[in-house]
Amino acid sequence: MPKMKTHSSLKDRVKVTGTGKVRRYKAYKNHLMFGKGKSQKQRLGKSPIMASGDVARLKQQIANLK
């Protein structure tokens, strides 16, 4: 039986915390930052915990992330 592989694109987009929660990254954060306001850039700096419904949907793909 072949091993279950982690989805490669998902590997770069999420990280699993030490307690097992999944942390995601935000969009609109990579370039053209000079056109965004100060408060928007501060909000984009924090990476939030992924919603539980999304984690359940992606559970098989992120099974091998540590």
C-alpha angles and dihedrals in degrees: 000000000000121000121258108250128212114246102256098215092049090052091068095043103052138037128199115228124222092262092052099258118136118238119201134194127241129241125238093042106105109072144357090049094151090071094055124085126250095251092048091052090050091052091048091054094071119075110214132216111262117250116261093239091056092047091053090050093050098036096113093049095050096042094109098045115110 
